[in-house]
Amino acid sequence: MFYHACMQTAHTAVDAGAAQGIHVIDTGFQRARFDAAYLIVESGRAAFIDCGTHHSQPRLLAALAQAGLGVENVDWLILTHVHLDHAGGAGQLMARLPNAKLVVHPRGARHMVDPSILWAGASAVYGDEEMRRSYGGLQPVPAERVVEAADGHVVDLAGRRLRCLDTPGHAKHHNAILDERSGCIFSGDTFGLSYREFDTAKGAFIIPTTSPVQFDPDALHASIRRLVALAPPAIYLTHFGPVTEVRRLADDLHATVDAMVALARQFARDGSRHAKLTAAIARLYVERAHAHGCRQSADEIRSLLAIDIELNAQGLEVWLDRMAAGR
């Protein structure tokens, strides 16, 4: 489905994006307004940016039909990275798109051709039953349909240049996508998470996402600075939708990354590290949300951010262990 009703500053960005051929699609993963993919339309040709899971495919095809296009009009599926909430449905979607090629960071390309390692790694954490429920299975993409996009690679969509930007920090295999026509950026997870439930009169509320297993705070700070330097009028997040006020949000992200790293170091040697770090991150987010003017109770904030709190704690712990091992 298209998503038309963002609040506060995001609403203006949605309207402006639609006027420039950018459509927000709610993939339906986890809950409404949690996970987005994007459709860019130019001169009757189309590109998807990210695709959600196998379960998301009907929503992407419906969005394409609502734009007056068919599967034969899609030239590209561009992935910001290969985490399953972004790329889990890539193989199944590509099987429906006869003319499309898949564009992915060079470090992620092999996982699209053979997704067995992605599945095994995630199954070890979540279990096979939950994997089937949430992601629905992974399908390989033929190698000849995969394009490896190193930093600066340009995807040509009917003359519209979509430039790939190597932006590690959340993951080493991460590209953000600069739409040179609109100036907007599709940031995947590099520019954090901003759910519309937390929008207030002050604008959007934002937090970083570390996620296991490749979090690197220094690299993430550098990637955020790189995106801000391009002065985009809006950044389109996977979680969820477009945000403006880019410089203010970047400052919030930098401050929160530093606060999270400080908490991780505080509990680095604690025998109850995970429990204490998770609780501390939750308190940090509740404090920041209330300072931003969010009206939800502490319990409501913790519930809405429960998945992110857990994943961020795990990402910080993997980073701590890697630093301790000198890697």
C-alpha positions as CSV (number, residue, x, y, z in Angstrom):
1,M,0.0,0.0,0.0
2,F,1.1,3.6,-0.5
3,Y,1.5,5.5,2.7
4,H,0.1,9.0,2.6
5,A,-0.5,10.2,6.1
6,C,2.7,10.9,7.9
7,M,2.5,13.5,10.7
8,Q,4.2,16.9,11.3
9,T,7.2,17.6,9.1
10,A,7.2,14.2,7.4
11,H,3.8,14.9,5.8
12,T,5.3,17.7,3.7
13,A,8.1,15.4,2.6
14,V,5.7,12.7,1.5
15,D,3.7,15.2,-0.6
16,A,6.8,16.6,-2.2
17,G,8.2,13.1,-2.9
18,A,5.1,12.0,-4.6
19,A,5.3,15.0,-6.9
20,Q,8.8,13.8,-7.9
21,G,7.8,10.3,-8.5
22,I,8.8,8.9,-5.1
23,H,6.2,6.7,-3.4
24,V,6.4,5.3,0.1
25,I,5.2,1.7,0.6
26,D,4.4,0.2,4.0
27,T,5.7,-3.4,3.6
28,G,3.6,-4.6,6.5
29,F,6.6,-6.1,8.4
30,Q,5.9,-6.3,12.2
31,R,3.3,-3.6,12.4
32,A,1.9,-0.7,10.4
33,R,4.4,2.2,9.7
34,F,7.4,0.2,10.9
35,D,9.1,-0.9,7.6
36,A,9.1,0.9,4.3
37,A,10.2,0.2,0.8
38,Y,10.2,2.9,-2.0
39,L,9.1,3.1,-5.6
40,I,10.6,5.6,-7.9
41,V,8.9,6.3,-11.2
42,E,10.5,8.1,-14.1
43,S,9.2,8.4,-17.6
44,G,7.2,5.1,-17.3
45,R,10.1,3.2,-15.8
46,A,10.4,2.2,-12.2
47,A,12.9,1.2,-9.5
48,F,12.2,-0.3,-6.1
49,I,14.5,0.7,-3.2
50,D,14.5,-2.2,-0.7
51,C,11.6,-4.7,-0.7
52,G,10.8,-6.0,2.8
53,T,10.2,-9.7,3.2
54,H,8.6,-12.4,1.0
55,H,5.3,-11.4,2.7
56,S,5.7,-7.9,1.4
57,Q,5.5,-8.8,-2.3
58,P,1.7,-8.2,-2.8
59,R,2.1,-4.7,-1.4
60,L,4.9,-3.8,-3.7
61,L,3.1,-5.1,-6.7
62,A,-0.1,-3.3,-5.7
63,A,1.9,0.0,-5.4
64,L,3.3,-0.6,-8.8
65,A,-0.2,-1.1,-10.2
66,Q,-1.5,2.0,-8.4
67,A,1.3,4.0,-10.2
68,G,-0.2,2.7,-13.5
69,L,2.7,0.4,-14.2
70,G,3.3,-3.4,-14.6
71,V,6.1,-5.7,-13.6
72,E,7.6,-5.3,-17.1
73,N,8.2,-1.6,-16.3
74,V,10.6,-2.2,-13.4
75,D,14.3,-1.9,-14.3
76,W,15.9,-2.1,-10.9
77,L,15.6,-3.4,-7.4
78,I,18.2,-1.5,-5.4
79,L,19.0,-2.8,-1.9
80,T,20.5,-0.5,0.8
81,H,21.8,-3.7,2.5
82,V,20.9,-7.3,2.9
83,H,19.4,-7.5,6.3
84,L,16.1,-9.4,6.0
85,D,13.7,-6.6,6.8
86,H,15.2,-4.8,3.8
87,A,16.1,-7.6,1.4
88,G,14.4,-10.8,2.6
89,G,11.9,-10.8,-0.3
90,A,14.4,-9.9,-3.0
91,G,14.6,-13.3,-4.7
92,Q,10.8,-13.8,-4.8
93,L,10.3,-10.2,-6.1
94,M,13.0,-10.5,-8.8
95,A,11.3,-13.7,-10.0
96,R,8.2,-11.5,-10.8
97,L,10.2,-8.7,-12.5
98,P,11.3,-10.0,-15.9
99,N,13.4,-7.0,-16.9
100,A,14.9,-5.9,-13.6
101,K,18.4,-6.2,-12.2
102,L,19.3,-6.2,-8.5
103,V,21.8,-3.6,-7.3
104,V,23.6,-4.3,-4.0
105,H,26.8,-3.4,-2.2
106,P,29.7,-5.7,-3.2
107,R,29.9,-7.2,0.3
108,G,26.3,-8.2,0.1
109,A,26.1,-9.6,-3.5
110,R,27.0,-13.2,-2.6
111,H,24.2,-13.4,-0.1
112,M,21.7,-12.6,-2.7
113,V,23.0,-15.3,-5.0
114,D,23.2,-17.8,-2.2
115,P,21.1,-16.7,0.8
116,S,21.7,-19.8,2.9
117,I,24.2,-18.1,5.2
118,L,21.7,-15.3,5.8
119,W,19.0,-17.7,6.7
120,A,21.2,-19.9,8.9
121,G,22.5,-16.9,10.9
122,A,19.1,-15.4,11.5
123,S,17.6,-18.8,12.3
124,A,20.2,-19.4,15.0
125,V,19.0,-16.3,16.7
126,Y,15.2,-16.4,16.1
127,G,14.5,-20.1,15.4
128,D,13.2,-21.6,12.2
129,E,9.5,-21.2,13.1
130,E,9.8,-17.5,13.8
131,M,11.9,-17.1,10.6
132,R,9.1,-18.7,8.5
133,R,6.5,-16.5,10.2
134,S,8.3,-13.2,9.9
135,Y,10.3,-13.7,6.6
136,G,8.6,-16.5,4.7
137,G,11.8,-18.0,3.2
138,L,14.6,-16.7,1.0
139,Q,15.0,-17.3,-2.7
140,P,18.3,-16.9,-4.6
141,V,18.8,-14.3,-7.3
142,P,20.6,-15.5,-10.5
143,A,24.1,-14.2,-10.5
144,E,23.7,-12.7,-13.9
145,R,21.0,-10.4,-12.7
146,V,23.0,-9.0,-9.8
147,V,24.9,-5.7,-10.1
148,E,27.6,-5.0,-7.5
149,A,27.5,-1.3,-6.6
150,A,30.7,0.1,-5.2
151,D,30.8,3.6,-3.8
152,G,29.7,6.1,-6.5
153,H,28.0,3.6,-8.7
154,V,25.2,5.3,-10.7
155,V,22.0,3.5,-11.5
156,D,20.3,5.0,-14.6
157,L,16.5,5.1,-14.3
158,A,15.3,6.5,-17.7
159,G,18.0,9.2,-17.4
160,R,17.4,9.8,-13.6
161,R,20.7,9.2,-11.8
162,L,20.5,7.2,-8.5
163,R,24.0,7.3,-6.9
164,C,25.1,4.6,-4.4
165,L,27.0,5.8,-1.4
166,D,29.1,3.4,0.7
167,T,27.9,4.2,4.2
168,P,29.1,1.7,6.8
169,G,28.4,1.9,10.6
170,H,25.2,-0.1,10.8
171,A,26.6,-2.7,8.4
172,K,29.7,-3.0,6.3
173,H,27.6,-3.9,3.3
174,H,25.5,-0.7,3.3
175,N,24.8,1.8,0.6
176,A,22.6,4.9,0.9
177,I,21.1,6.0,-2.4
178,L,21.2,9.6,-3.6
179,D,18.4,10.6,-6.0
180,E,20.3,13.3,-7.9
181,R,17.0,14.7,-9.4
182,S,15.3,15.4,-6.1
183,G,18.4,15.6,-3.9
184,C,16.7,13.2,-1.5
185,I,18.6,10.3,0.1
186,F,17.3,6.8,0.8
187,S,19.3,6.0,3.9
188,G,18.4,2.4,4.8
189,D,19.4,2.2,8.4
190,T,22.4,4.6,8.4
191,F,20.3,7.6,9.4
192,G,18.5,5.8,12.2
193,L,14.9,5.1,13.0
194,S,12.1,7.6,13.2
195,Y,8.6,6.3,13.8
196,R,5.7,8.5,13.1
197,E,4.0,7.7,16.5
198,F,6.7,9.9,18.1
199,D,6.3,13.0,16.0
200,T,5.5,16.1,18.0
201,A,5.3,19.8,17.5
202,K,9.1,19.8,17.6
203,G,9.2,17.5,14.6
204,A,10.5,14.0,14.2
205,F,12.1,11.9,17.0
206,I,15.0,9.7,16.0
207,I,17.3,7.1,17.4
208,P,20.2,5.1,15.9
209,T,20.1,1.4,15.0
210,T,23.2,-0.7,15.7
211,S,21.9,-4.2,15.0
212,P,24.2,-7.2,15.2
213,V,26.8,-7.9,14.0
214,Q,28.8,-5.1,12.3
215,F,28.1,-1.9,14.4
216,D,31.0,0.6,14.3
217,P,30.2,3.9,16.0
218,D,33.1,5.8,14.4
219,A,32.1,4.6,10.9
220,L,28.4,5.5,11.6
221,H,29.3,9.0,12.7
222,A,31.3,9.5,9.5
223,S,28.5,8.1,7.4
224,I,25.9,10.4,9.0
225,R,28.2,13.4,8.4
226,R,28.6,12.3,4.8
227,L,24.8,12.3,4.2
228,V,24.3,15.7,5.9
229,A,27.0,17.2,3.8
230,L,24.9,16.5,0.7
231,A,22.2,18.8,2.1
232,P,19.2,16.6,1.2
233,P,15.8,18.3,1.5
234,A,14.6,14.9,2.9
235,I,16.0,11.6,4.0
236,Y,13.8,8.5,3.4
237,L,14.2,6.0,6.2
238,T,13.3,2.4,6.1
239,H,11.9,2.8,9.6
240,F,9.8,4.8,8.7
241,G,9.3,7.2,5.8
242,P,10.8,10.6,5.0
243,V,12.1,13.1,7.5
244,T,13.3,16.7,7.1
245,E,15.2,18.9,9.6
246,V,18.2,16.8,8.6
247,R,20.9,18.7,10.5
248,R,18.9,18.7,13.8
249,L,18.2,15.0,13.4
250,A,21.8,14.3,12.7
251,D,22.9,16.1,15.8
252,D,20.4,14.0,17.8
253,L,21.8,10.8,16.2
254,H,25.4,11.7,17.0
255,A,24.5,12.5,20.7
256,T,22.5,9.3,21.1
257,V,25.2,7.1,19.5
258,D,27.7,8.6,22.0
259,A,25.3,8.0,24.9
260,M,24.7,4.4,23.9
261,V,28.4,3.7,23.5
262,A,29.0,5.2,27.0
263,L,26.4,2.9,28.5
264,A,27.9,-0.1,26.7
265,R,31.3,0.7,28.2
266,Q,29.8,1.2,31.6
267,F,28.4,-2.3,31.7
268,A,31.2,-4.0,29.6
269,R,32.5,-6.2,32.5
270,D,29.2,-6.6,34.3
271,G,28.0,-10.2,34.7
272,S,24.5,-9.1,34.0
273,R,25.6,-7.0,31.1
274,H,22.7,-7.6,28.7
275,A,19.9,-7.1,31.1
276,K,21.5,-3.9,32.5
277,L,22.4,-2.5,29.1
278,T,18.9,-3.2,27.7
279,A,17.3,-1.5,30.7
280,A,19.7,1.5,30.5
281,I,19.0,1.9,26.7
282,A,15.3,1.8,27.4
283,R,15.6,4.6,30.0
284,L,17.7,6.7,27.7
285,Y,15.1,6.5,24.9
286,V,12.2,7.2,27.3
287,E,14.0,10.3,28.6
288,R,14.8,11.5,25.1
289,A,11.3,10.9,23.9
290,H,9.7,12.8,26.8
291,A,12.2,15.6,26.4
292,H,11.0,15.8,22.7
293,G,7.4,16.2,23.9
294,C,6.2,12.6,23.2
295,R,3.1,12.0,25.3
296,Q,3.3,8.2,25.5
297,S,3.9,6.7,28.9
298,A,7.3,5.1,29.6
299,D,5.7,1.7,29.2
300,E,4.2,2.6,25.8
301,I,7.6,3.9,24.6
302,R,9.4,0.8,25.7
303,S,6.7,-1.3,24.0
304,L,6.9,0.6,20.6
305,L,10.7,0.4,20.7
306,A,11.1,-3.1,22.2
307,I,12.5,-4.7,19.1
308,D,15.0,-1.8,18.6
309,I,16.0,-1.7,22.2
310,E,16.9,-5.5,22.1
311,L,18.7,-5.3,18.8
312,N,20.6,-2.2,19.8
313,A,21.8,-3.9,23.0
314,Q,22.9,-6.9,21.0
315,G,24.7,-4.7,18.5
316,L,26.6,-2.8,21.2
317,E,27.6,-6.1,22.9
318,V,29.0,-7.6,19.7
319,W,30.9,-4.4,19.2
320,L,32.2,-4.5,22.8
321,D,33.4,-8.1,22.4
322,R,35.0,-7.2,19.1
323,M,36.9,-4.3,20.7
324,A,38.0,-6.5,23.6
325,A,39.4,-9.1,21.1
326,G,41.2,-6.4,19.2
327,R,39.3,-6.9,16.0
